[in-house]
Amino acid sequence: MSILTREIILAEPRGFCAGVDRAIEIVERALEKFGAPIYVRHEIVHNTHVVQDLKQRGAIFIEELSDVPPGATLVFSAHGVSRAVQDEAQARGFRIFDATCPLVTKVHVEVAKLHKEGYEFIMIGHKGHPEVEGTMGQLDEGIYLVEDVADVARVQPRQTQRLAVVTQTTLSVDDAAEISAAVRARFPQVREPKQQDICYATQNRQDAVKLLSGQVDIVIVVGSPTSSNSTRLAELSNRLGTVAYMVDGPEEVQSDWFDGKARVGLTAGASAPELLVQAVIERVRALGAISVQKMDGVVENLKFPLPKGLKIEP
């Protein structure tokens, strides 16, 4: 059956975070100041719509620096890059703008500082994710990846007197806490970050979903499959017992999801633009929703400065 009086509840906060805003603006300003093409190593942020929009405006997304012509303008993605990539880009003489999220850079700086003091590292994260590759690539050796509690039992650092833990910034807060507890149990002397590595936006969006999931019948997460923080939002809602669906855009919303469902929760990962959220709202309205309400939630006012050299002259 189909319920006609559906209500949409919008999570707060949702969507773009300060690091994503900054990364996209860096590419936009580089295009405006230097003209197309601008080369970007890896997707600037993990969102299909954002990447396609920037492609149409003259951004070329590459994985290998050998695909960038001499003298070109190159932007590093929000996820960060390894030292080897930084060094190669410098050696090739590109004009470089680093869009690495400052909260990821903070982790890189901490790794470099503690490495000089003789520390080895356990990194909690997902193998193959560009942020993990970038952080682990700050060192030539002495950093070990764990993806779950079972990995903690298998990791074999060369010494345990100087051992520190760092975390991918877009993980599930609860999963990271569980794995961190396992690390502490096995290595009681491990040094943990002064401030939690998981970024404020990831934390806030997960907290909002925890509140949202208890108030609705289903949750829709706007985000691309490659987006770690979006995926974690859907996983969290499902774990809490409210079925969640992740969509890249309104065309993926299925009418049968709403059979017998009166209240629909809607959120978006930190790399998903608000225009996609609004498009999904219109799609759900077309399927019978008659009202939209916003939850109360944290107001985010953080803004990160742009790199030098991107000021647009009047």
C-alpha positions in Angstrom: 0.0 0.0 0.0 1.1 3.6 -0.3 0.8 6.3 2.4 -0.2 9.7 1.0 0.7 11.9 4.0 4.4 11.4 4.0 6.7 13.8 5.9 10.3 14.5 5.2 12.6 15.2 8.1 15.9 16.9 7.2 19.0 16.1 9.3 21.0 19.0 10.6 23.8 19.4 9.8 24.2 17.6 6.4 26.1 18.1 3.2 29.2 20.1 2.4 31.8 20.6 5.2 34.4 23.3 5.3 37.1 21.1 3.8 34.9 20.2 0.8 33.8 23.8 0.3 37.5 24.9 0.2 38.6 22.1 -2.1 35.9 22.9 -4.7 36.6 26.6 -4.5 40.3 26.0 -5.1 39.5 24.3 -8.4 37.0 26.9 -9.4 39.4 29.8 -8.6 42.2 28.1 -10.4 40.0 27.7 -13.5 39.0 31.3 -13.3 42.5 32.6 -12.8 44.6 30.4 -15.0 42.0 29.1 -17.5 41.2 25.5 -18.5 42.5 22.9 -18.3 43.3 22.6 -14.6 44.5 19.1 -13.7 43.3 17.5 -10.4 44.9 14.4 -8.9 42.1 12.0 -8.0 38.5 13.2 -7.6 38.6 16.5 -5.8 35.9 15.2 -3.5 34.0 11.9 -3.7 30.9 13.1 -5.4 29.9 12.2 -9.0 27.9 15.4 -9.5 30.7 17.7 -8.3 33.3 15.9 -10.4 31.1 16.0 -13.6 30.4 19.7 -13.1 34.0 20.6 -12.8 34.9 18.4 -15.8 32.4 20.4 -17.9 34.2 23.6 -16.7 37.6 22.4 -17.7 39.0 20.3 -14.9 40.8 17.1 -15.9 41.0 14.4 -13.3 44.1 12.2 -13.4 45.7 9.5 -11.2 49.2 9.5 -12.6 51.3 12.7 -12.7 52.7 11.5 -16.0 49.3 12.4 -17.5 49.9 16.1 -16.7 51.8 18.2 -19.3 54.8 20.3 -18.3 54.0 23.7 -16.8 50.4 22.8 -16.1 48.4 23.8 -13.0 47.8 20.8 -10.7 45.5 20.6 -7.7 45.8 17.9 -5.0 42.4 16.5 -3.9 40.9 17.1 -0.5 42.0 13.6 0.6 45.7 14.4 0.6 48.7 12.8 -1.1 51.8 11.0 -0.2 55.2 12.6 0.1 56.3 10.7 -3.1 53.5 12.4 -5.1 54.3 15.8 -3.6 58.0 15.3 -4.5 57.3 14.1 -8.0 54.9 17.0 -8.7 57.6 19.5 -7.5 60.2 17.8 -9.6 58.0 18.0 -12.7 57.6 21.8 -12.2 53.8 22.1 -12.0 52.1 25.1 -10.6 50.6 23.3 -7.5 47.7 24.1 -5.3 47.1 21.8 -2.3 43.3 21.2 -1.6 44.0 18.7 1.2 41.5 19.2 4.0 43.3 21.0 6.8 42.1 18.3 9.2 43.9 15.7 7.1 47.0 17.9 7.0 46.9 18.0 10.8 47.2 14.2 10.8 50.1 14.4 8.3 51.9 17.0 10.5 51.4 14.9 13.6 52.8 11.8 11.8 55.9 13.7 10.6 56.5 15.2 14.0 56.2 12.0 16.0 58.2 10.1 13.4 61.2 12.4 14.1 60.8 11.4 17.8 61.1 7.7 16.9 57.5 6.7 16.8 55.9 4.0 14.7 52.2 4.2 13.9 49.0 2.2 13.7 46.6 3.7 11.3 42.8 2.9 11.6 41.3 3.2 8.1 40.1 1.5 4.9 42.7 0.0 2.6 42.8 1.7 -0.8 41.1 4.9 0.3 43.1 7.9 -1.0 43.2 9.6 2.4 44.8 6.4 3.9 47.3 6.2 1.1 48.2 9.8 1.5 48.7 9.5 5.3 50.6 6.3 5.2 52.6 7.7 2.3 54.0 10.4 4.7 56.5 7.7 5.8 58.6 5.1 4.0 58.1 2.6 6.8 56.8 2.1 10.3 53.1 2.7 9.7 50.7 -0.2 9.9 47.1 -0.2 8.7 44.3 -1.9 10.7 40.7 -2.0 9.3 39.0 -3.9 12.1 39.5 -5.3 15.6 40.9 -8.6 14.1 43.7 -6.7 12.4 44.8 -5.3 15.7 45.6 -8.8 17.0 47.8 -9.4 13.9 49.7 -6.2 13.6 53.4 -6.5 14.4 55.2 -3.2 15.0 58.9 -3.4 15.4 58.7 -1.8 18.9 56.0 -0.7 21.3 57.7 1.9 23.5 57.0 4.6 21.0 53.8 3.7 19.2 51.0 6.1 18.2 47.6 5.7 16.6 46.1 7.9 13.9 42.7 7.6 12.2 41.2 8.2 8.8 39.0 11.3 9.3 35.8 9.9 7.7 35.4 6.7 9.6 32.4 5.6 11.7 32.9 7.2 15.1 31.7 4.0 16.9 33.8 1.7 14.7 36.9 3.8 15.3 36.3 3.9 19.0 36.0 0.1 19.1 39.2 -0.4 17.1 41.0 2.2 19.2 39.9 0.3 22.4 41.4 -2.9 21.0 44.7 -1.0 20.1 44.8 0.3 23.7 44.2 -3.1 25.2 47.0 -4.7 23.2 49.4 -1.7 23.4 48.6 0.1 26.7 51.4 2.6 26.2 50.1 3.7 22.8 50.0 7.5 22.2 46.6 8.8 21.0 45.9 12.1 19.3 45.4 15.1 21.5 42.2 15.8 19.6 40.3 13.0 17.9 41.3 12.6 14.2 37.8 12.0 13.0 36.7 15.3 11.6 34.0 17.5 13.2 31.7 17.2 10.1 31.9 13.4 10.1 31.1 13.4 13.8 28.2 15.9 13.5 26.6 14.1 10.6 26.7 10.8 12.3 25.3 12.3 15.5 22.5 13.8 13.5 21.7 10.4 11.9 21.6 8.8 15.4 18.8 11.3 16.3 17.1 11.1 12.9 16.9 7.3 12.6 14.7 7.0 15.7 12.2 9.5 14.4 11.6 8.1 10.9 10.6 5.0 9.0 13.4 5.1 6.4 16.5 7.2 5.8 17.8 8.4 2.5 21.5 9.4 2.4 22.5 11.6 -0.5 26.1 10.6 -1.5 28.2 8.8 -4.0 29.3 5.1 -3.4 33.0 6.3 -3.3 32.2 8.6 -0.4 33.4 7.0 2.9 31.6 9.4 5.1 28.3 9.0 3.2 28.6 5.2 3.3 29.1 5.4 7.1 25.9 7.4 7.5 23.8 4.7 5.7 25.6 1.9 7.7 24.9 3.7 11.0 21.2 4.1 10.3 20.9 0.4 9.2 22.8 -0.6 12.4 20.3 1.4 14.5 17.4 -0.5 12.9 16.1 2.1 10.4 16.6 1.0 6.8 18.8 3.4 4.8 19.3 3.9 1.1 22.2 5.8 -0.4 21.5 7.7 -3.6 23.8 9.7 -6.0 20.8 11.7 -7.1 17.0 11.9 -7.4 16.8 9.4 -10.3 17.9 6.6 -8.0 15.0 7.1 -5.5 12.6 4.1 -5.9 8.8 4.5 -5.2 8.5 1.1 -3.5 10.8 2.3 -0.7 7.9 4.3 0.7 5.2 1.7 0.8 3.7 1.8 4.3 6.2 4.5 5.4 4.9 7.8 6.7 8.2 9.6 7.8 11.3 9.8 5.6 14.6 11.0 7.0 17.0 12.7 4.6 20.7 13.5 5.1 23.7 14.0 2.9 27.4 13.2 3.2 30.0 15.9 3.5 30.8 15.8 -0.2 27.2 16.0 -1.4 25.9 19.4 -2.6 22.7 20.8 -1.2 21.2 21.1 -4.7 21.1 17.3 -4.8 19.3 17.2 -1.5 16.7 19.6 -2.8 16.3 17.5 -6.0 15.7 14.4 -3.9 13.2 16.3 -1.8 11.3 17.2 -5.0 11.4 13.5 -6.1 10.0 12.4 -2.8 7.3 15.1 -3.0 6.4 13.8 -6.4 5.9 10.4 -4.7 3.5 11.8 -2.1 5.4 13.7 0.6 3.4 16.8 1.6 5.7 18.5 4.3 9.4 19.1 5.0 10.7 19.7 8.5 14.3 20.4 9.7 15.7 18.8 12.8 17.5 21.0 15.3 21.2 20.4 15.1 24.7 21.8 15.3 25.3 24.9 13.3 28.7 24.8 11.5 30.4 28.1 10.8 34.0 26.9 10.2 35.7 28.2 7.1 39.3 27.3 6.0 41.5 29.8 4.2 42.5 29.3 0.6 46.1 28.7 -0.5 48.1 31.8 -1.6 48.1 32.6 -5.2 44.4 32.1 -5.8 43.1 35.7 -5.2 41.0 36.9 -8.1 42.0 40.4 -9.1 39.1 42.8 -9.7 
